[in-house]
């Protein structure tokens, strides 16, 4: 419990200073009477504190989710409960650690029937163990001269994981027949190259799928329907180096990559492929075996949650060589990475080229919205021109790397952070439809 003066008390105390000075100048012998104002003010403050609601009769209750997905805000509730006399208004404040932010961190709420309730938005910023480090409540006495404050210590930890709820929501939308524009409906039939059945030809089917012999026999156009091939090996390779910890649309790139990778894993497991997870920076950090079936998704989710943020430079030679050594048959390798200079890009291209001799590689990069904004922004100073020139040069380097990878045969997924999951799934389905694995 703490008790300290309000601005009103400080102003009241300051108001007596000129009066005390005037008394001291006019009648030096009565200088001790000037202290009466200070005593009066202090007495009023003590009386205000005694008349106010007692801090011992107030309790703080915090209700917060125990698990949160990174990038998916949730609401926490803080309640101040007064026994007996209660103030009309109470201020509530929340302190959190660096794993998430609280908005607003302080607010005033009305006390009704002895309860003051505030809702706080929690925005998870990084995976790991988040914590509400403390909750504070303060209220004024009836004279408005003192603040009374009560503090509650930290509560239970809040685990910040990849946004699994968002992954499942996106997957369900893609599996639905009314999938949104830009995402292919994920149907077993109609995609891939495995013959499934004969059906009457419908508008939109490929003319090359018409079975002319069966059409002649039945006297109407009959088409061949195919289904998605199953049991492919899909390896999700995550670069967790320093550059992947940089933000993209408000979240670290590695978290964006993990969310997209988990969505692809969820879909791949559902349609019958086998999925593995691999992470590396200066050396390999995680290497799971290939798993199959929807029941394996929680394991991949748990492994992805344990991937840490790194400050080390990425060693593409060591990481991709170790990855290639784990593959004993042709697979689809999805590489999530980023690069900043020509040297690291050259090493990356060299090692990706070795992978592509045996495997199909989907190369996932983030479109850098900040660089594009710097190039498109109207320059107003010499510094703006310098930034635009450097940004354009970096974008050209990225385009040159993407062009070289395409020439080598890699499938490039280059999309903004928000559209990355849908773009990745479309590329994955396109690879399966064309039978490249």
Order of alpha helices (4+ residues) and beta strands (2+ residues): beta-alpha-alpha-beta-beta-beta-beta-beta-beta-beta-beta-beta-beta-beta-alpha-beta-alpha-beta-beta-beta-beta-alpha-beta-beta-beta-alpha-alpha-beta-alpha-beta-alpha-alpha-beta-alpha
